[in-house]
Amino acid sequence: MVETDVISLTDNAARRVAEIAVKLGKAPILRLSVEGGGCSGFQYRFGLADTVEADDVRAEGEGASLVVDPVSLDLVRG
């Protein structure tokens, strides 16, 4: 896991992720990923993750984390 300033998670978003995670009985980890498909060739996906992978880039907020794999991070950075 790498912490960086490249991505961020606002406190409001982190609180909302934490609320949803509690309701679903999951860890408060929001994963952003990019997959092939869609009109522009890519689809962006958000979902709760069970774990943080060793090569994930991570941003921390109030009670929650946002994680992105390196390939997806390169795609969302443009």
Backbone as CSV, one residue per row, in Angstrom:
resi,resn,N_x,N_y,N_z,CA_x,CA_y,CA_z,C_x,C_y,C_z
1,MET,0.840,-1.162,0.000,0.000,0.000,0.000,0.889,1.230,0.000
2,VAL,0.528,2.185,-0.829,1.269,3.430,-0.947,0.320,4.572,-0.636
3,GLU,0.702,5.439,0.292,-0.099,6.627,0.555,0.450,7.759,-0.286
4,THR,-0.446,8.568,-0.844,-0.017,9.594,-1.782,-0.970,10.776,-1.778
5,ASP,-0.513,11.869,-2.351,-1.362,13.041,-2.525,-2.035,13.052,-3.895
6,VAL,-1.832,12.000,-4.681,-2.382,11.938,-6.032,-3.900,11.784,-6.004
7,ILE,-4.420,11.083,-5.015,-5.862,10.931,-4.847,-6.234,11.451,-3.471
8,SER,-7.493,11.807,-3.315,-7.934,12.274,-2.000,-9.374,11.843,-1.767
9,LEU,-9.744,11.848,-0.519,-11.089,11.494,-0.091,-11.537,12.584,0.869
10,THR,-12.596,13.303,0.512,-13.060,14.369,1.392,-13.613,13.772,2.680
11,ASP,-13.656,14.579,3.716,-14.186,14.099,4.990,-15.652,13.690,4.862
12,ASN,-16.441,14.463,4.107,-17.852,14.107,3.915,-17.994,12.775,3.194
13,ALA,-17.205,12.570,2.158,-17.254,11.301,1.423,-16.813,10.148,2.316
14,ALA,-15.771,10.366,3.106,-15.275,9.323,4.005,-16.342,8.937,5.028
15,ARG,-17.023,9.934,5.581,-18.088,9.640,6.549,-19.209,8.833,5.897
16,ARG,-19.551,9.183,4.664,-20.624,8.458,3.962,-20.204,7.021,3.664
17,VAL,-18.970,6.831,3.226,-18.458,5.476,2.986,-18.516,4.667,4.279
18,ALA,-18.101,5.275,5.387,-18.119,4.586,6.678,-19.545,4.206,7.073
19,GLU,-20.511,5.109,6.862,-21.915,4.817,7.178,-22.426,3.625,6.370
20,ILE,-22.154,3.641,5.076,-22.608,2.556,4.204,-21.943,1.241,4.599
21,ALA,-20.649,1.295,4.888,-19.915,0.086,5.274,-20.492,-0.523,6.548
22,VAL,-20.826,0.315,7.522,-21.413,-0.184,8.771,-22.744,-0.878,8.480
23,LYS,-23.585,-0.254,7.659,-24.890,-0.841,7.328,-24.751,-2.197,6.640
24,LEU,-23.706,-2.334,5.819,-23.502,-3.578,5.075,-22.597,-4.573,5.795
25,GLY,-22.057,-4.175,6.945,-21.167,-5.058,7.691,-19.839,-5.289,6.995
26,LYS,-19.350,-4.271,6.308,-18.095,-4.387,5.558,-17.061,-3.408,6.095
27,ALA,-15.834,-3.591,5.631,-14.760,-2.665,5.982,-14.996,-1.334,5.262
28,PRO,-14.626,-0.211,5.879,-14.828,1.098,5.249,-13.722,1.429,4.243
29,ILE,-13.643,0.606,3.204,-12.633,0.767,2.158,-13.365,0.894,0.829
30,LEU,-13.270,2.053,0.211,-13.883,2.287,-1.093,-12.833,2.081,-2.175
31,ARG,-13.124,1.188,-3.110,-12.190,0.917,-4.210,-12.700,1.574,-5.488
32,LEU,-11.809,2.310,-6.151,-12.054,2.854,-7.480,-11.275,1.998,-8.462
33,SER,-11.952,1.517,-9.490,-11.262,0.739,-10.519,-11.777,1.152,-11.887
34,VAL,-10.963,0.903,-12.887,-11.318,1.206,-14.268,-11.276,-0.102,-15.044
35,GLU,-12.351,-0.373,-15.778,-12.446,-1.594,-16.568,-12.744,-1.230,-18.011
36,GLY,-12.355,-2.087,-18.931,-12.663,-1.869,-20.338,-14.151,-1.963,-20.585
37,GLY,-14.661,-1.159,-21.519,-16.076,-1.168,-21.859,-16.651,0.226,-21.799
38,GLY,-17.906,0.357,-22.112,-18.556,1.657,-22.094,-18.319,2.419,-23.390
39,CYS,-18.957,3.563,-23.530,-18.877,4.357,-24.765,-17.472,4.859,-25.050
40,SER,-16.740,5.251,-24.029,-15.397,5.801,-24.231,-14.319,4.730,-24.146
41,GLY,-14.728,3.483,-23.976,-13.762,2.400,-23.874,-13.447,2.002,-22.450
42,PHE,-13.910,2.786,-21.467,-13.638,2.476,-20.065,-14.892,2.681,-19.227
43,GLN,-14.996,1.898,-18.170,-16.049,2.071,-17.177,-15.383,2.265,-15.828
44,TYR,-15.859,3.244,-15.097,-15.331,3.515,-13.766,-16.232,2.830,-12.754
45,ARG,-15.631,2.115,-11.832,-16.389,1.370,-10.827,-15.971,1.809,-9.422
46,PHE,-16.971,1.976,-8.578,-16.755,2.218,-7.159,-17.447,1.105,-6.403
47,GLY,-16.802,0.593,-5.379,-17.419,-0.428,-4.551,-16.622,-0.629,-3.281
48,LEU,-17.258,-1.187,-2.280,-16.552,-1.475,-1.038,-15.635,-2.671,-1.240
49,ALA,-14.443,-2.567,-0.711,-13.447,-3.633,-0.833,-13.259,-4.309,0.517
50,ASP,-12.921,-5.585,0.477,-12.658,-6.320,1.712,-11.238,-6.106,2.214
51,THR,-10.314,-5.885,1.283,-8.904,-5.751,1.661,-8.230,-4.667,0.829
52,VAL,-7.056,-4.274,1.289,-6.182,-3.361,0.556,-5.023,-4.193,0.027
53,GLU,-4.785,-4.114,-1.273,-3.694,-4.869,-1.890,-2.369,-4.150,-1.662
54,ALA,-1.277,-4.898,-1.734,0.052,-4.353,-1.445,0.429,-3.193,-2.357
55,ASP,-0.012,-3.219,-3.621,0.378,-2.159,-4.550,-0.677,-1.064,-4.707
56,ASP,-1.752,-1.118,-3.921,-2.785,-0.086,-3.983,-2.245,1.262,-3.529
57,VAL,-2.760,2.311,-4.147,-2.527,3.673,-3.679,-3.720,4.002,-2.794
58,ARG,-3.458,4.642,-1.652,-4.503,4.814,-0.644,-4.592,6.256,-0.174
59,ALA,-5.830,6.725,-0.014,-6.101,8.025,0.593,-6.975,7.778,1.813
60,GLU,-6.707,8.489,2.883,-7.454,8.331,4.131,-8.381,9.518,4.351
61,GLY,-9.543,9.240,4.907,-10.475,10.277,5.311,-10.935,9.983,6.722
62,GLU,-12.016,10.598,7.134,-12.550,10.392,8.481,-13.232,9.035,8.579
63,GLY,-12.490,8.031,9.006,-13.070,6.716,9.234,-13.172,5.818,8.022
64,ALA,-12.595,6.224,6.892,-12.663,5.395,5.686,-11.436,5.635,4.819
65,SER,-11.249,4.736,3.854,-10.125,4.836,2.917,-10.638,4.730,1.492
66,LEU,-9.913,5.356,0.574,-10.116,5.198,-0.859,-8.876,4.520,-1.398
67,VAL,-9.043,3.415,-2.118,-7.903,2.699,-2.685,-8.083,2.563,-4.195
68,VAL,-6.949,2.628,-4.896,-6.930,2.516,-6.353,-5.707,1.702,-6.743
69,ASP,-5.887,0.741,-7.648,-4.730,-0.006,-8.129,-3.923,0.882,-9.082
70,PRO,-2.630,0.616,-9.257,-1.772,1.489,-10.064,-2.229,1.668,-11.516
71,VAL,-2.746,0.629,-12.146,-3.195,0.744,-13.541,-4.407,1.667,-13.630
72,SER,-5.379,1.473,-12.749,-6.561,2.337,-12.741,-6.181,3.773,-12.417
73,LEU,-5.237,3.956,-11.509,-4.800,5.304,-11.151,-4.233,6.026,-12.364
74,ASP,-3.427,5.349,-13.155,-2.879,5.966,-14.366,-3.989,6.387,-15.321
75,LEU,-5.040,5.585,-15.430,-6.140,5.903,-16.340,-6.978,7.079,-15.847
76,VAL,-7.241,7.172,-14.554,-8.056,8.285,-14.055,-7.266,9.590,-13.985
77,ARG,-5.958,9.487,-13.930,-5.127,10.696,-13.929,-5.080,11.339,-15.301
78,GLY,-5.459,10.590,-16.332,-5.533,11.150,-17.673,-4.292,10.966,-18.418
